[in-house]
Amino acid sequence: MKFSLVVYSAPYSSQSATTALHFAQQLLIQGHEIYRLFFFGDGVHNANKLAVVSQDETHIQQQWDKLITSNNIDSIVCVSSALKRGIIDLEESNRHELESVSLFDSSEIAGLGQLIDASINSDRLVNFG
Amino acid sequence: MNTTNSNTNITLLARSAPYGSDAAKLCLDISIAAAVFEQTVTYIFLDDGVYQVLNNQDSSAINSKALGKGLEALSLYGIEKLYADEDSLRERNLSLNQLLPQVELVSAEAIKIFISQSKSVMTL
C-alpha cells in the first residue's frame, strides 16, 4: 500500500515524532511504499541537520535522514513552517544572506500543494502530531 | 510538482482552541491549499475547536490575526460551509447564534459519514 506521513510535532518534545519514525521504518520493512513525508509546523525540526544529541539518546533527526536517504524517499518540509523556524536550505540561505544551512540534503522545501498531492495520490495519509 | 487534477474529498477536523497553539492556523492553511488544488473540503470543528468559529473574535490584545476573519474568507475559495459538532457546543454552553454565519451544526453520526466518504482526514 502507498502511504504518506504528515508529521506536526518536534523531536524530543513529543513522542509522536519518534512514533512517526518507527512507523515509517516498519512500513518499509513490511513491504509498503512511502509516497511522501511531509513535515509541517513544529515537525520541520525533524529535518534539522545542526542538532547535537548526547550519545545515550537516539538522534532522531539523523535517523530520519538515514531512512530517507537509504530508501530514496520523497521528503518535504513546508516552506512557511520551515523558514520561520530556521530550517534553511542553501538556496534560502543565499537568498536571505544567512550564514548557514540547517536542512538535511535529503529533504526539500516546498509548499502545501505537496501535502494535498500526497493526500490525492496515497492510499493512506497518516497524521502524527 | 506532480499534482494530479483529480477531485477528492478531504475532511479537516479542527480540534484545538484558536490561539493557544498554531494548530488552528495550520488547519486553515491546509483548507486553503486543498481548495486551491480543487479538492472538496469538509471543515469540521469539534472539541475546543468550536471556539475557532465564534463570531466577533478580537485578538488584537495578543498581536495575533483574528482566526474568525480567515475562516469567513474561505467562501472566496469555494468553502461555503463550516460544520460545528453539536455535542462539543453543548458541552461548552455555546449556541449557533454565537458562531460565524456560515456555520452549520452537525451530529457525531453525520461526522462519521463525512469521514467515511473522505479520501483523507487531517486532524489538528
Interface residues (C-beta under 8 A of the other chain):
Chain A: V6 Y8 F40 G41 S80 S81 G111 L112 G113 Q114 L115 I116 D117 S119 I120 N121 S122 L125 N127 G129
Chain B: M1 N2 T3 T4 S6 T8 I10 D22 A23 L26 D29 I30 I32 A33 A34 V36 F37 Q39 K119 S120 V121 M122 T123 L124
